[in-house]
Amino acid sequence: MDSLKKEYTLKPFKDVSHPFSIQTRVALANKKLLLSFELEGDLETILIPGQKINPSRAIGLWNQTCFECFLKSNQDHQYIEFNFSPSHDWNCFHFLSLSDELKEWGQVKDIVIESKITSNTIVLMAKIDLKHLPSALQNTHELKISTTAVISTDKGLSYWAIKHMDDRPNFHHPESYVKLSS
């Protein structure tokens, strides 16, 4: 697969009105995954982590405003979870199965994250080199993706995904992925 571009609209877990919307764009070229998350609307109530001078890996980014990407192969049950914060902190976790314990994937040493925040938009872009992923997740013809977001507001957390497949927010649900290739 030489190149691919897809767009997704994220939906909140509960059918509740929010004063903002979230779009994700996914591009795949030369074994690099380029992600763009755009939150647009009234940001006044959103709690946005400040950008750090020296961002790093961090566990628990999902307890605040963050954007996420899950990649899964059709070949087996393993998957990777990426977390990206507007602070530019990030992390990457590898799961062999749905019941697997949380463990960082050490082969990804750094992720390029850029963000821009205005009065009515948050745009976060991340670039992932697929060569650092487990071999089963490097075959772009077999990849499934789920882009998600956790948004922290003065009223609590809201959970956003391409699709929700459980009776609770569950970004790890195996049916929440969509095929990445055409």
C-alpha positions as CSV (number, residue, x, y, z in Angstrom):
1,M,0.0,0.0,0.0
2,D,1.7,3.2,-1.2
3,S,-0.5,5.8,0.4
4,L,-3.9,6.1,2.0
5,K,-6.0,8.9,3.6
6,K,-9.1,8.4,5.7
7,E,-11.2,10.7,7.8
8,Y,-13.4,9.8,10.8
9,T,-15.9,11.6,13.0
10,L,-15.7,10.6,16.6
11,K,-18.9,10.1,18.5
12,P,-19.4,10.6,22.2
13,F,-20.2,7.5,24.3
14,K,-23.5,8.8,25.5
15,D,-25.8,10.6,23.1
16,V,-25.3,13.9,25.0
17,S,-25.0,17.2,23.3
18,H,-21.5,18.7,23.5
19,P,-20.4,22.2,22.3
20,F,-17.6,20.7,20.2
21,S,-16.9,18.0,17.7
22,I,-13.9,15.8,17.0
23,Q,-12.6,14.7,13.6
24,T,-9.6,12.5,12.9
25,R,-7.5,12.1,9.8
26,V,-5.3,9.2,9.1
27,A,-2.7,9.0,6.4
28,L,-0.4,6.1,5.7
29,A,2.6,6.5,3.4
30,N,6.0,4.8,3.3
31,K,5.4,2.8,6.5
32,K,4.6,5.9,8.5
33,L,1.2,6.6,10.1
34,L,0.2,10.2,10.3
35,L,-2.6,11.1,12.7
36,S,-4.5,14.4,13.0
37,F,-7.1,15.0,15.7
38,E,-9.1,18.2,15.5
39,L,-11.4,19.2,18.3
40,E,-13.5,22.2,17.2
41,G,-16.1,24.3,19.0
42,D,-16.5,25.9,22.4
43,L,-13.3,25.0,24.3
44,E,-14.1,27.2,27.4
45,T,-15.1,24.2,29.6
46,I,-12.3,21.8,28.3
47,L,-9.4,21.3,30.7
48,I,-6.3,21.3,28.4
49,P,-2.9,20.2,29.7
50,G,-0.3,22.8,29.1
51,Q,2.4,22.0,26.5
52,K,5.6,20.9,28.2
53,I,9.1,21.9,27.2
54,N,10.4,18.4,27.7
55,P,7.5,16.0,27.1
56,S,8.0,12.3,27.9
57,R,6.3,9.0,28.2
58,A,3.6,9.0,30.8
59,I,1.1,6.4,32.1
60,G,-2.5,7.6,32.8
61,L,-2.9,10.2,30.1
62,W,-6.5,8.9,29.7
63,N,-7.3,10.6,33.0
64,Q,-7.2,14.0,31.3
65,T,-7.8,15.3,27.8
66,C,-5.9,13.1,25.4
67,F,-6.2,11.5,22.0
68,E,-5.6,7.9,21.3
69,C,-5.0,5.5,18.4
70,F,-5.4,1.7,18.6
71,L,-4.0,-0.5,15.8
72,K,-4.9,-4.2,15.5
73,S,-4.0,-6.9,13.0
74,N,-6.4,-9.3,11.3
75,Q,-3.8,-12.0,11.9
76,D,-4.1,-12.3,15.6
77,H,-5.5,-10.7,18.8
78,Q,-2.6,-8.4,19.6
79,Y,-2.9,-4.7,19.4
80,I,-1.1,-1.4,20.2
81,E,-2.5,1.6,22.0
82,F,-1.0,5.1,21.6
83,N,-1.9,8.0,23.9
84,F,-1.1,11.6,22.9
85,S,-1.6,14.6,25.2
86,P,-1.8,18.3,24.2
87,S,1.1,18.6,26.7
88,H,3.0,16.4,24.1
89,D,3.4,13.6,26.7
90,W,2.7,10.3,25.1
91,N,2.8,6.5,25.5
92,C,2.6,3.3,23.6
93,F,1.3,0.0,25.0
94,H,1.3,-3.5,23.5
95,F,-1.4,-6.1,24.3
96,L,-1.2,-9.7,23.2
97,S,-4.9,-10.1,23.9
98,L,-7.9,-8.2,25.4
99,S,-7.2,-9.7,28.8
100,D,-3.5,-8.8,28.7
101,E,-2.0,-6.5,31.4
102,L,-0.9,-3.0,30.5
103,K,2.7,-2.9,29.4
104,E,4.7,-0.2,27.6
105,W,6.0,-1.1,24.2
106,G,9.7,-0.1,24.5
107,Q,10.6,-0.3,20.8
108,V,8.9,3.0,20.2
109,K,11.4,5.4,21.8
110,D,9.9,8.7,20.6
111,I,6.9,10.1,18.7
112,V,6.8,13.3,16.9
113,I,3.8,15.3,18.2
114,E,2.8,18.8,17.1
115,S,-0.2,20.8,18.3
116,K,-1.9,24.1,17.8
117,I,-4.5,25.5,20.2
118,T,-6.7,28.5,19.3
119,S,-9.8,29.9,21.0
120,N,-12.0,27.3,19.2
121,T,-9.8,24.5,18.1
122,I,-7.3,22.0,19.3
123,V,-5.3,20.3,16.6
124,L,-2.9,17.5,17.6
125,M,-0.8,15.7,15.0
126,A,1.4,12.6,15.6
127,K,3.7,10.7,13.3
128,I,4.4,7.0,14.0
129,D,7.0,4.9,12.3
130,L,5.4,1.5,11.8
131,K,8.8,-0.3,11.7
132,H,9.0,0.0,15.5
133,L,5.7,-2.0,15.9
134,P,5.4,-5.7,16.3
135,S,5.8,-7.4,12.9
136,A,2.1,-8.5,12.7
137,L,1.2,-4.8,13.0
138,Q,3.6,-3.7,10.2
139,N,1.5,-5.2,7.4
140,T,-0.6,-2.3,6.4
141,H,-3.0,-4.4,4.3
142,E,-4.1,-6.2,7.5
143,L,-4.4,-3.2,9.9
144,K,-7.5,-2.1,11.6
145,I,-7.7,1.2,13.5
146,S,-9.7,2.9,16.2
147,T,-9.1,6.6,16.9
148,T,-10.5,7.8,20.2
149,A,-10.4,10.7,22.6
150,V,-10.9,11.4,26.3
151,I,-12.0,15.0,26.9
152,S,-11.9,16.4,30.4
153,T,-14.3,19.3,31.1
154,D,-15.4,21.0,34.2
155,K,-18.3,18.4,34.3
156,G,-16.0,15.3,34.1
157,L,-14.7,13.0,31.3
158,S,-16.3,12.3,28.0
159,Y,-15.3,9.4,25.8
160,W,-15.2,9.6,22.0
161,A,-14.6,6.9,19.4
162,I,-15.3,6.0,15.8
163,K,-17.8,3.5,17.2
164,H,-18.8,2.3,20.7
165,M,-19.5,-1.4,21.0
166,D,-20.1,-1.9,24.7
167,D,-22.5,-0.7,27.4
168,R,-19.7,1.3,28.9
169,P,-16.8,3.3,27.4
170,N,-14.4,0.6,26.2
171,F,-11.8,1.6,23.6
172,H,-10.3,-1.9,23.8
173,H,-13.4,-3.7,22.5
174,P,-12.4,-5.8,19.4
175,E,-15.4,-4.7,17.4
176,S,-14.6,-1.0,17.8
177,Y,-12.0,-1.1,15.0
178,V,-12.4,-0.2,11.3
179,K,-10.4,-1.6,8.4
180,L,-7.6,0.9,7.5
181,S,-7.0,-0.2,3.9
182,S,-9.6,0.5,1.2
